[in-house]
Amino acid sequence: MAERPYTLLSCGTSIDGYLGGATDQRLALSNDADFDRVDAVRAGCDAIMVGAATVRKDNPRLLVRSPARRDERVARGLPPSPIKVTVTGCGELDVCANFFARDDTEKLVYCASATVAQARASLGPAATVIDGGRPVDMRRISEDLAARGVRRLMVEGGGTVHTQFLTGDLADELQLVVAPFFVGDSRARRFVGDGQFPWNPHRRAALAEVRQIGDVVLLRYALSSRFRAD
């Protein structure tokens, strides 16, 4: 079997498991101390992945924020921030999104086979567009990332991408932050969708760490034998 990166999923949810509210307004599920923790995790990775829906809805920059952490990466011969990766089935992405901002970060876009030509035409030199399969296949993408030198991959959502990695048994670690409130609206996006998950009542995930960070709690789950507690 081909190699794949060590893969950690990072996510913040409400107590009732939602990634945000039912409107387009962004919902703060964490706090400054946890944002800094996430920044440190980012700095230790080779690539950060989000789904195209997250690029469109949240418009994240996906950069290491701390100047000290950026400098430390550069001192090790790395770019200031990890490679940005997104995945799209339809190939519809706005080249003006923050994901494609002109910075020192490589951008990779994995598309369904049928939309590769369209994506290359619309994105031009802003990103490298790669055939992700018909339909998009996360194992194929993981193996391609490994072949490109990505040893540690951080997946930051959204729910569809998390679901695909988990149901495909492609995750080594889950870092789940729970905010101290409920959303209570089924129109909002959940952490994962329906699927056949390897962890179930007969195969429970191993809880590796519980940490209070201000008013949120971090739960770290070991999802494979490759889990590293560092």
C-alpha positions in Angstrom: 0.0 0.0 0.0 1.3 3.5 -0.9 2.4 5.9 1.8 0.1 8.6 3.2 0.9 11.5 5.5 0.3 11.4 9.3 -3.1 13.0 9.3 -4.7 14.9 12.1 -8.2 16.3 11.9 -8.8 19.6 13.8 -12.3 20.8 14.5 -14.3 23.0 16.8 -18.0 22.3 17.6 -20.8 23.4 19.8 -21.9 21.0 22.6 -24.5 19.6 20.2 -21.9 18.9 17.5 -22.4 21.8 15.1 -19.6 23.6 13.2 -21.4 26.9 13.0 -24.8 28.5 13.0 -27.6 28.2 10.4 -26.7 31.6 8.8 -23.7 32.9 6.9 -22.4 34.7 9.9 -19.3 33.0 11.3 -19.8 31.6 14.8 -16.8 31.8 17.2 -16.4 28.3 18.6 -13.0 28.9 20.3 -11.0 31.5 22.2 -7.7 33.3 21.8 -5.7 30.7 23.7 -7.0 27.9 21.6 -6.5 29.8 18.4 -2.8 30.1 19.4 -2.7 26.3 20.1 -4.1 25.7 16.6 -1.5 28.1 15.2 1.3 26.0 16.8 -0.2 22.8 15.4 -0.3 24.4 11.9 3.4 25.4 12.2 4.3 21.8 12.8 2.6 20.5 9.7 3.6 20.3 6.1 0.2 21.0 4.6 -3.3 22.2 5.7 -6.4 21.0 3.9 -9.9 22.4 3.8 -12.8 21.6 1.6 -14.0 24.0 -1.2 -17.1 24.8 0.8 -15.0 26.1 3.6 -13.0 28.2 1.2 -16.2 29.7 -0.1 -18.1 30.1 3.2 -15.3 31.0 5.7 -12.7 32.4 3.3 -9.7 31.3 5.6 -6.2 32.4 5.0 -4.7 29.2 6.4 -1.4 30.8 7.4 0.8 30.5 10.5 0.0 33.7 12.4 2.9 33.9 14.9 6.0 35.7 13.5 8.2 33.6 15.8 6.7 30.4 14.4 7.1 31.6 10.9 10.7 32.5 11.5 11.4 29.1 13.1 10.0 27.4 10.0 12.2 29.5 7.7 15.2 28.7 9.9 14.6 25.0 9.2 14.5 25.7 5.5 10.7 25.6 5.2 8.3 28.2 3.8 6.7 30.4 6.5 3.4 28.5 6.3 2.5 25.0 5.3 1.2 24.1 1.8 -2.5 25.0 1.3 -4.7 22.2 0.0 -8.4 22.2 -1.0 -10.6 19.6 -2.6 -13.5 20.3 -5.0 -16.0 18.2 -6.9 -17.4 21.0 -9.1 -14.2 23.0 -9.6 -15.9 26.3 -8.8 -13.5 28.4 -6.8 -13.0 32.2 -6.7 -9.4 33.1 -7.5 -9.9 36.2 -5.3 -10.5 34.1 -2.2 -7.9 34.4 0.6 -6.8 30.8 -0.1 -5.2 32.0 -3.3 -3.7 35.2 -1.9 -0.2 36.1 -3.2 2.0 34.8 -0.4 5.0 32.5 0.0 2.7 29.4 0.3 2.2 26.7 -2.3 -1.5 26.0 -3.2 -2.8 22.7 -4.4 -6.4 22.2 -5.7 -7.6 18.6 -6.1 -10.6 18.3 -8.5 -12.8 15.6 -9.8 -11.5 14.4 -13.1 -14.2 16.0 -15.1 -13.6 19.5 -13.8 -9.8 19.6 -13.9 -9.6 21.6 -17.2 -12.3 24.1 -16.0 -10.4 24.7 -12.8 -7.0 25.1 -14.5 -8.6 27.7 -16.8 -10.3 29.7 -14.0 -7.4 29.6 -11.5 -4.5 30.0 -13.9 -1.1 30.3 -12.1 -2.8 30.9 -8.7 -2.6 27.2 -7.8 -1.6 23.8 -9.0 -4.7 21.9 -10.1 -4.5 18.1 -9.7 -6.8 15.3 -10.8 -8.3 13.9 -7.6 -10.2 11.0 -9.2 -13.6 10.2 -10.6 -15.2 11.0 -8.1 -12.6 12.7 -5.8 -10.9 10.0 -3.7 -9.3 11.0 -0.4 -6.9 8.0 -0.3 -5.6 8.9 -3.8 -5.2 12.5 -2.6 -3.4 11.5 0.6 -1.0 9.3 -1.4 -0.3 12.1 -3.9 0.4 14.5 -1.0 2.9 12.0 0.4 4.6 11.7 -3.0 4.9 15.5 -2.9 6.8 15.3 0.4 3.9 16.0 2.8 4.6 14.0 5.9 2.2 15.6 8.3 -1.2 16.8 7.1 -3.7 18.9 9.1 -7.3 18.7 8.0 -9.4 21.7 9.2 -12.8 20.8 7.7 -15.4 21.1 6.8 -17.9 18.4 7.6 -17.8 16.7 4.3 -14.0 16.4 4.3 -13.9 15.2 7.9 -16.5 12.6 7.0 -14.5 11.4 4.0 -11.3 11.0 6.0 -13.0 9.3 8.9 -15.1 6.9 6.9 -12.1 6.1 4.8 -10.0 5.2 7.9 -7.4 7.8 6.7 -7.1 9.8 10.0 -4.5 9.1 12.7 -5.6 11.7 15.2 -8.7 13.9 16.0 -8.3 17.1 17.9 -11.8 18.1 18.8 -12.5 21.4 20.7 -16.0 21.7 22.3 -17.4 25.2 22.9 -19.6 25.7 26.0 -22.9 26.4 24.2 -25.6 24.8 22.0 -26.6 25.8 18.4 -29.9 23.9 18.4 -30.7 24.3 14.7 -30.6 21.3 12.3 -30.1 23.7 9.4 -26.5 24.3 10.6 -23.5 22.2 9.5 -22.6 19.2 11.7 -19.0 18.0 12.4 -19.7 14.9 10.2 -22.4 13.5 8.1 -23.8 10.0 7.8 -21.4 7.2 7.0 -19.9 3.9 8.0 -17.3 4.9 10.6 -14.5 2.5 11.8 -15.1 3.7 15.3 -18.5 2.5 16.7 -19.9 0.9 19.8 -17.8 -2.2 19.1 -14.6 -0.3 18.3 -14.2 2.7 20.5 -11.7 5.4 19.7 -8.9 5.9 22.3 -9.1 9.1 24.2 -5.5 10.3 24.5 -5.8 13.7 26.1 -8.4 16.0 27.8 -7.3 19.6 28.3 -9.2 22.7 29.5 -8.3 25.8 27.5 -10.2 28.7 29.1 -13.9 28.0 28.5 -13.4 25.3 25.9 -12.2 21.7 26.2 -9.8 19.9 23.8 -10.3 16.2 23.3 -7.6 14.3 21.5 -8.4 10.9 20.1 -5.9 8.4 18.8 -7.4 6.9 15.6 -4.6 4.7 14.4 -1.5 2.8 15.6 0.5 5.7 14.1 -0.8 8.2 16.8 1.9 10.3 18.3 1.2 12.1 21.7 3.8 14.8 21.1 
